[in-house]
Amino acid sequence: MSLQPPAQPGSAALAVPLITAARRPVWMRWPLAALRTARPRQWPKNLLVFAAPLTGSALGRSTAALGGAVAACVVFTLASSAVYFVNDALDAERDRQHPRKCLRPVACGDLSETHAVSLAFLCVVAAGVVGLFTPGVGLSLAATAYLAISFLYCAKFKHLPVLELFLVASGFVLRAVGGAGAAKVPPSGWFLVVCSLGALLVVLAKRFTEITSLGAPAAAHRPSLRHYTPRGLRTAQRLTALAMVAAYCTWAATESDPWTANWHLATVLPLAAALVRFDRLTATGGTKHIEDLLIRDAPMLCFELTWLVMFVTGLALHP
């Protein structure tokens, strides 16, 4: 088995992780390959399950709500890992032609496609078991919908323009819905609108960076990209950001308690600052993962933490 990915422009530098992996003991390579395929760097997405319990003020009032949210985080971490295993098994051949994705364990041969699918099955079973032991059916229904949509996306729908954007975005929303179901906190309609627009914003930014970083070959790796233009994606991204701020303000203003409404309206300031920063970071269309921009950029983290601290402080100080 060759340890080098297919020759690509600039692939010499990308081959370094494979060479490093080859120096590890044989007994470590398979577990590490399985872990890399599960995408630990993507797991922070699953913290969205805490969104509804937090905005509904349930986390501080009920131990059961906190426990349900934690269970939802575990379920969606397992479910999303299953999706990544299946996705990499199905896309192995296409990934081998990609300058970065060729380093994925299945594409480079560190993890067989059969093993990837088997691990996906085990993750689905484990997620189902945790879901069954969580009170109510909200979490199980949300996780089942997430898995069904995600597997259909991996198998076929990822190549359908526009629809694929909404299918990916739905995964974020279902996490929030699953967390709400597990914590028994009914989410408001405006809350779901804000989550949906935020998810769509991230997906649009991902597609923009793919087009601008790969150029003409982008469509070969993701056929749906031939139907998009950088200008169209940027325009859609900015309109979505504006709609998200408007929806957030509407959600805050419709709070029945005036004190809570005013405090929530104040939290729109760090949110808007984070969206402006996100727009600037994605404007260059670099090769960095969008997730890295959200959790590793210092100013972005500052704005996100400011929003969180303000929001939690508002809950704590409520008379």
C-alpha positions as CSV (number, residue, x, y, z in Angstrom):
1,M,0.0,0.0,0.0
2,S,1.4,3.4,-1.0
3,L,1.7,5.9,1.8
4,Q,1.5,8.8,-0.6
5,P,-1.7,10.4,-2.0
6,P,-2.2,10.8,-5.7
7,A,-0.1,13.6,-7.2
8,Q,-1.8,16.9,-6.9
9,P,-0.6,20.5,-7.0
10,G,1.0,21.2,-3.6
11,S,0.4,17.7,-2.4
12,A,4.1,17.3,-1.2
13,A,3.3,19.4,1.9
14,L,0.0,17.5,2.4
15,A,1.8,14.2,2.4
16,V,3.6,15.0,5.7
17,P,0.7,13.7,8.0
18,L,0.8,10.4,6.2
19,I,4.5,10.0,6.6
20,T,4.2,10.9,10.3
21,A,1.4,8.3,10.6
22,A,3.5,5.7,9.0
23,R,6.1,6.1,11.8
24,R,3.6,5.2,14.5
25,P,3.4,1.6,15.8
26,V,1.2,-0.7,13.7
27,W,-1.2,-1.3,16.5
28,M,-1.9,2.4,16.8
29,R,-2.6,3.1,13.1
30,W,-6.1,1.5,12.9
31,P,-7.6,3.1,16.0
32,L,-6.1,6.5,15.0
33,A,-7.4,6.1,11.5
34,A,-10.9,5.3,12.9
35,L,-10.8,8.3,15.2
36,R,-9.7,10.6,12.4
37,T,-12.5,9.4,10.2
38,A,-15.0,10.1,13.0
39,R,-13.9,13.8,12.7
40,P,-13.3,14.9,16.3
41,R,-12.8,18.5,15.1
42,Q,-16.4,18.5,14.0
43,W,-17.8,17.3,17.3
44,P,-18.2,20.9,18.7
45,K,-21.2,21.2,16.3
46,N,-23.0,18.9,18.6
47,L,-23.0,21.5,21.4
48,L,-26.0,22.9,19.5
49,V,-28.1,20.5,21.6
50,F,-27.6,22.9,24.5
51,A,-29.0,25.8,22.6
52,A,-32.7,25.3,23.3
53,P,-32.3,24.4,27.0
54,L,-30.1,27.4,27.5
55,T,-32.4,29.9,25.8
56,G,-35.3,28.3,27.5
57,S,-33.5,28.8,30.9
58,A,-33.9,25.1,31.7
59,L,-30.2,24.2,32.2
60,G,-30.0,26.2,35.5
61,R,-33.4,25.0,36.9
62,S,-33.4,21.3,36.2
63,T,-30.8,18.6,36.6
64,A,-33.0,16.4,34.3
65,A,-32.8,19.0,31.5
66,L,-29.0,19.1,31.8
67,G,-28.8,15.3,31.8
68,G,-31.1,15.2,28.7
69,A,-28.9,17.7,26.9
70,V,-25.8,15.8,27.7
71,A,-27.4,12.6,26.4
72,A,-28.4,14.4,23.2
73,C,-24.8,15.5,22.7
74,V,-23.6,11.9,23.0
75,V,-26.3,10.7,20.6
76,F,-25.5,13.3,17.9
77,T,-21.7,12.8,18.3
78,L,-22.2,9.1,17.6
79,A,-24.7,9.7,14.8
80,S,-22.6,12.3,13.1
81,S,-19.6,10.0,13.4
82,A,-21.6,7.3,11.6
83,V,-22.4,9.7,8.8
84,Y,-18.7,10.6,8.4
85,F,-17.8,6.9,8.2
86,V,-20.4,6.2,5.5
87,N,-19.6,9.4,3.6
88,D,-15.9,8.6,3.4
89,A,-16.6,5.0,2.3
90,L,-18.8,6.2,-0.5
91,D,-16.5,9.0,-1.6
92,A,-13.2,7.2,-1.3
93,E,-12.5,7.3,-5.0
94,R,-13.4,11.0,-5.5
95,D,-11.5,11.9,-2.3
96,R,-8.3,10.4,-3.7
97,Q,-8.3,13.1,-6.4
98,H,-8.8,15.9,-3.9
99,P,-5.7,17.9,-2.7
100,R,-6.8,17.7,0.9
101,K,-9.4,15.0,1.2
102,C,-6.9,12.5,-0.2
103,L,-5.4,12.4,3.3
104,R,-8.6,11.0,4.8
105,P,-7.9,7.5,6.2
106,V,-10.3,5.7,3.9
107,A,-9.0,7.5,0.8
108,C,-5.4,6.8,1.6
109,G,-5.9,3.2,2.7
110,D,-5.4,3.5,6.4
111,L,-9.0,2.4,7.0
112,S,-10.8,0.0,4.7
113,E,-14.3,0.9,3.4
114,T,-15.7,-2.3,5.0
115,H,-14.4,-1.3,8.4
116,A,-15.7,2.2,7.9
117,V,-19.2,0.9,7.2
118,S,-19.0,-1.5,10.2
119,L,-18.0,1.3,12.5
120,A,-20.9,3.4,11.2
121,F,-23.3,0.6,12.1
122,L,-21.9,0.3,15.6
123,C,-22.2,4.1,16.1
124,V,-25.8,4.0,15.0
125,V,-26.6,1.1,17.4
126,A,-24.9,2.9,20.3
127,A,-26.7,6.2,19.5
128,G,-30.0,4.2,19.4
129,V,-29.3,2.7,22.8
130,V,-28.5,6.0,24.4
131,G,-31.6,7.5,22.8
132,L,-33.8,4.7,24.2
133,F,-32.7,5.4,27.8
134,T,-33.5,9.2,27.4
135,P,-37.0,10.1,28.6
136,G,-39.4,11.0,25.8
137,V,-39.2,10.3,22.1
138,G,-38.1,13.8,20.9
139,L,-34.4,13.0,20.9
140,S,-34.8,9.6,19.1
141,L,-37.0,11.1,16.4
142,A,-34.6,14.0,15.8
143,A,-31.6,11.6,15.6
144,T,-33.4,9.2,13.3
145,A,-34.4,12.1,11.0
146,Y,-30.8,13.3,11.1
147,L,-29.4,9.9,10.1
148,A,-32.0,9.4,7.4
149,I,-31.4,12.8,5.8
150,S,-27.6,12.5,6.1
151,F,-27.4,9.0,4.6
152,L,-29.6,10.1,1.7
153,Y,-27.4,13.1,1.3
154,C,-24.2,11.0,1.2
155,A,-25.7,8.5,-1.2
156,K,-27.3,10.9,-3.8
157,F,-28.6,14.2,-2.8
158,K,-25.2,15.9,-2.2
159,H,-25.0,16.4,-6.0
160,L,-28.3,18.3,-6.3
161,P,-27.7,22.1,-6.2
162,V,-29.5,24.2,-3.6
163,L,-31.3,21.2,-2.1
164,E,-27.9,20.0,-0.8
165,L,-27.5,23.3,1.0
166,F,-30.7,22.9,2.9
167,L,-30.1,19.2,3.7
168,V,-26.7,20.0,5.3
169,A,-28.2,23.0,7.2
170,S,-31.0,20.7,8.5
171,G,-28.4,18.7,10.4
172,F,-27.6,21.7,12.5
173,V,-31.3,22.4,13.2
174,L,-32.1,18.8,14.1
175,R,-29.3,18.9,16.7
176,A,-31.0,21.9,18.3
177,V,-34.4,20.1,18.1
178,G,-33.0,16.9,19.5
179,G,-31.5,18.9,22.5
180,A,-34.9,20.5,23.1
181,G,-36.6,17.2,23.0
182,A,-34.2,15.6,25.4
183,A,-34.4,18.5,27.8
184,K,-38.2,18.7,27.4
185,V,-38.0,22.4,26.4
186,P,-40.3,23.3,23.5
187,P,-38.3,25.6,21.2
188,S,-40.0,28.7,19.9
189,G,-40.6,29.2,16.2
190,W,-38.3,32.2,16.0
191,F,-35.6,30.2,17.8
192,L,-35.8,27.5,15.0
193,V,-35.7,30.3,12.4
194,V,-32.5,31.7,13.9
195,C,-30.9,28.2,14.0
196,S,-31.9,27.5,10.5
197,L,-30.5,30.7,9.1
198,G,-27.3,30.3,11.1
199,A,-26.8,26.8,9.7
200,L,-27.5,27.9,6.2
201,L,-25.0,30.7,6.6
202,V,-22.2,28.2,7.6
203,V,-23.0,26.0,4.6
204,L,-23.0,28.9,2.1
205,A,-19.6,29.9,3.5
206,K,-18.3,26.4,3.1
207,R,-19.3,26.2,-0.5
208,F,-17.8,29.7,-1.2
209,T,-14.4,28.7,0.2
210,E,-14.5,25.4,-1.8
211,I,-15.1,27.2,-5.1
212,T,-12.5,30.0,-4.5
213,S,-9.8,27.7,-3.0
214,L,-10.0,24.9,-5.6
215,G,-11.0,27.0,-8.7
216,A,-12.1,25.1,-11.8
217,P,-11.5,21.6,-10.4
218,A,-13.9,22.2,-7.6
219,A,-16.9,20.8,-9.6
220,A,-15.0,17.6,-10.1
221,H,-14.9,17.0,-6.4
222,R,-18.4,18.3,-5.7
223,P,-20.5,18.3,-8.9
224,S,-23.1,20.7,-7.3
225,L,-20.5,23.5,-7.3
226,R,-20.8,23.9,-11.1
227,H,-24.2,25.5,-10.5
228,Y,-22.9,28.1,-8.1
229,T,-20.8,31.3,-8.5
230,P,-18.6,33.0,-5.9
231,R,-20.6,36.2,-6.3
232,G,-23.9,34.4,-5.9
233,L,-22.7,32.5,-2.8
234,R,-21.3,35.7,-1.2
235,T,-24.6,37.6,-1.8
236,A,-26.6,34.7,-0.4
237,Q,-24.3,34.5,2.6
238,R,-24.7,38.2,3.5
239,L,-28.4,38.2,3.0
240,T,-28.7,35.2,5.2
241,A,-26.6,36.9,7.9
242,L,-28.9,40.0,7.8
243,A,-32.0,37.7,8.0
244,M,-30.5,35.9,11.0
245,V,-29.9,39.2,12.9
246,A,-33.5,40.3,12.0
247,A,-34.9,36.9,13.2
248,Y,-32.9,37.1,16.4
249,C,-34.1,40.6,17.2
250,T,-37.7,39.5,16.5
251,W,-37.2,36.5,18.8
252,A,-35.8,38.7,21.6
253,A,-38.5,41.4,21.2
254,T,-41.3,38.8,21.4
255,E,-40.3,37.7,24.9
256,S,-43.3,38.2,27.2
257,D,-41.2,39.6,30.0
258,P,-39.9,43.2,29.2
259,W,-36.7,42.8,31.3
260,T,-35.8,39.6,29.4
261,A,-36.7,41.1,26.1
262,N,-34.5,44.1,26.6
263,W,-31.6,42.0,27.8
264,H,-31.8,39.6,24.9
265,L,-31.9,42.6,22.5
266,A,-28.6,43.8,24.0
267,T,-27.0,40.4,23.2
268,V,-27.6,41.1,19.5
269,L,-24.5,43.4,19.6
270,P,-21.9,40.6,20.1
271,L,-23.9,38.4,17.7
272,A,-23.7,41.0,15.0
273,A,-20.0,41.5,15.6
274,A,-19.4,37.8,15.3
275,L,-21.2,37.7,12.0
276,V,-19.2,40.6,10.7
277,R,-16.0,38.9,11.7
278,F,-17.2,35.7,10.1
279,D,-17.9,37.6,6.9
280,R,-14.4,39.0,6.8
281,L,-12.7,35.7,7.6
282,T,-14.6,33.9,4.7
283,A,-14.1,36.8,2.2
284,T,-10.7,35.5,1.2
285,G,-11.9,32.1,0.4
286,G,-9.0,30.4,2.0
287,T,-8.5,26.7,2.5
288,K,-9.1,26.7,6.3
289,H,-12.0,24.6,7.6
290,I,-15.0,26.8,8.4
291,E,-15.2,25.1,11.8
292,D,-11.6,26.4,12.5
293,L,-12.8,30.0,11.8
294,L,-15.5,29.6,14.4
295,I,-13.5,28.1,17.2
296,R,-9.9,29.0,16.6
297,D,-10.0,32.7,15.6
298,A,-9.3,34.8,18.6
299,P,-11.6,37.8,17.8
300,M,-14.4,35.4,16.8
301,L,-14.0,33.5,20.1
302,C,-14.1,36.8,21.9
303,F,-17.4,37.8,20.3
304,E,-18.9,34.3,20.9
305,L,-17.9,34.2,24.5
306,T,-19.1,37.7,25.1
307,W,-22.5,36.7,23.7
308,L,-22.6,33.6,25.9
309,V,-21.5,35.5,29.1
310,M,-24.1,38.2,28.4
311,F,-26.8,35.7,27.8
312,V,-26.1,33.6,30.9
313,T,-25.7,36.7,33.0
314,G,-29.1,37.9,31.9
315,L,-30.6,34.6,33.1
316,A,-28.8,34.8,36.4
317,L,-29.7,38.4,37.1
318,H,-33.4,38.0,36.2
319,P,-35.4,39.5,39.0
